[in-house]
Amino acid sequence: MKAYIISGAAILMAGACQSPTGERAEMAEGEVDVRQGEEVSQVCFSRQIRSWSELGRDSVLIEKGVNDHYKLDLIGTCDPQNAFTSIGLVSRGASSCLSRGDRLVTDDSFGGSCSIMRIYEWNEDAGEEEAEAEAS
């Protein structure tokens, strides 16, 4: 089993490129964010995960490499909103890929872990592209 810790320091660098969490939290129940892309079965080379940010209690965004973002839908007792500086991603196999059923743990003092239920591609610029198309 492999575990990867993603530090909060990288969040500060990526934060300038991301919209505020509050904006994401305003999505209506069941509404899909325009930035959410196709569901994928795995994210490989998970050692290259550079940063993360929470999307509420049930989802986090991870950045793999340069500008490859993925949304992880979670189920379980972890609460990414209460994570202080890092999360851990624990894969079930000897692979360097992250897939459904793998776990996410936080450094929250209350502990808990979540399982990854779904993985989606994420396009940070999709909202901007849509606004530009409407303005034209």
C-alpha positions as CSV (number, residue, x, y, z in Angstrom):
1,M,0.0,0.0,0.0
2,K,1.3,3.4,-0.9
3,A,0.5,6.7,0.9
4,Y,1.2,10.1,-0.4
5,I,1.0,13.3,1.7
6,I,0.1,16.5,-0.1
7,S,1.4,19.6,1.6
8,G,-0.6,22.8,2.1
9,A,2.4,24.9,1.0
10,A,1.6,24.1,-2.6
11,I,-2.0,25.3,-2.0
12,L,-0.8,28.8,-1.5
13,M,1.0,28.7,-4.9
14,A,-2.1,27.3,-6.7
15,G,-4.5,29.4,-4.8
16,A,-4.1,32.4,-7.0
17,C,-5.3,30.4,-9.9
18,Q,-8.4,29.0,-8.2
19,S,-11.7,30.7,-7.4
20,P,-12.7,31.0,-3.7
21,T,-14.2,27.9,-2.1
22,G,-17.3,29.8,-1.1
23,E,-18.1,30.3,-4.8
24,R,-18.0,26.6,-5.4
25,A,-20.2,25.9,-2.3
26,E,-23.0,28.0,-3.8
27,M,-23.8,25.3,-6.4
28,A,-27.4,24.1,-6.0
29,E,-27.9,20.5,-4.8
30,G,-27.4,18.1,-7.7
31,E,-26.1,20.9,-10.1
32,V,-22.9,20.0,-11.8
33,D,-20.2,22.6,-12.0
34,V,-19.3,23.6,-15.5
35,R,-15.6,22.9,-14.7
36,Q,-16.4,19.2,-14.0
37,G,-15.4,17.0,-17.0
38,E,-15.5,13.4,-17.9
39,E,-15.3,10.7,-15.2
40,V,-12.0,8.8,-15.3
41,S,-11.1,5.5,-13.8
42,Q,-7.8,6.5,-12.3
43,V,-5.1,9.2,-11.9
44,C,-1.7,7.8,-12.5
45,F,1.7,9.0,-11.3
46,S,0.1,10.1,-8.0
47,R,3.6,11.0,-6.7
48,Q,3.3,14.0,-8.9
49,I,0.3,15.4,-7.1
50,R,1.3,19.0,-6.4
51,S,-1.6,20.6,-4.5
52,W,-5.1,20.1,-3.2
53,S,-8.1,22.2,-2.2
54,E,-11.4,21.3,-0.7
55,L,-14.8,21.6,-2.5
56,G,-16.8,21.0,0.6
57,R,-17.2,18.0,2.8
58,D,-17.6,15.5,0.0
59,S,-15.1,16.5,-2.7
60,V,-11.5,17.7,-3.1
61,L,-9.5,19.0,-6.1
62,I,-6.0,17.7,-6.7
63,E,-3.5,19.0,-9.2
64,K,-1.2,16.5,-10.8
65,G,1.8,17.7,-12.7
66,V,1.3,21.1,-14.3
67,N,-2.4,22.1,-14.8
68,D,-3.9,18.6,-14.7
69,H,-6.7,18.9,-12.2
70,Y,-9.0,16.2,-10.9
71,K,-12.1,16.2,-8.7
72,L,-12.4,13.4,-6.2
73,D,-15.8,12.6,-4.9
74,L,-15.6,11.1,-1.4
75,I,-17.6,9.1,1.1
76,G,-16.7,8.5,4.7
77,T,-15.9,10.3,7.9
78,C,-13.0,12.6,6.8
79,D,-13.7,16.3,6.5
80,P,-11.3,18.1,4.1
81,Q,-12.7,21.4,5.2
82,N,-11.0,20.8,8.6
83,A,-7.7,19.6,7.2
84,F,-4.9,21.9,8.3
85,T,-1.9,21.6,6.0
86,S,-2.0,18.2,4.3
87,I,-4.1,15.3,3.2
88,G,-2.9,11.8,2.5
89,L,-3.9,9.6,-0.4
90,V,-3.6,5.9,0.2
91,S,-3.8,3.5,-2.8
92,R,-4.8,-0.1,-2.3
93,G,-2.3,-1.7,-4.6
94,A,1.3,-1.5,-5.6
95,S,0.4,0.9,-8.4
96,S,1.3,4.6,-8.5
97,C,-2.3,5.2,-9.7
98,L,-5.1,6.5,-7.6
99,S,-8.5,4.9,-8.3
100,R,-12.0,4.3,-6.9
101,G,-11.9,2.7,-3.5
102,D,-8.6,4.3,-2.5
103,R,-8.6,6.4,0.6
104,L,-8.1,10.0,1.6
105,V,-7.0,10.9,5.2
106,T,-6.6,14.4,6.7
107,D,-4.4,15.9,9.4
108,D,-7.6,16.9,11.2
109,S,-7.3,16.2,14.9
110,F,-10.6,14.3,14.8
111,G,-9.2,11.9,12.2
112,G,-11.3,9.8,9.9
113,S,-10.8,8.7,6.4
114,C,-12.8,8.7,3.2
115,S,-13.0,6.5,0.2
116,I,-12.8,7.9,-3.3
117,M,-16.1,7.1,-5.0
118,R,-15.5,8.9,-8.4
119,I,-12.8,10.8,-10.2
120,Y,-13.5,13.5,-12.7
121,E,-11.3,15.6,-14.9
122,W,-11.5,19.3,-13.9
123,N,-11.1,22.4,-16.1
124,E,-10.3,25.4,-14.0
125,D,-10.8,27.7,-17.0
126,A,-14.2,26.3,-18.1
127,G,-16.2,29.1,-16.3
128,E,-14.1,31.8,-17.9
129,E,-14.4,30.3,-21.3
130,E,-18.2,30.1,-21.0
131,A,-18.4,33.8,-19.8
132,E,-16.2,34.9,-22.8
133,A,-18.5,33.0,-25.2
134,E,-21.6,34.6,-23.8
135,A,-20.0,38.1,-24.0
136,S,-19.2,37.7,-27.7
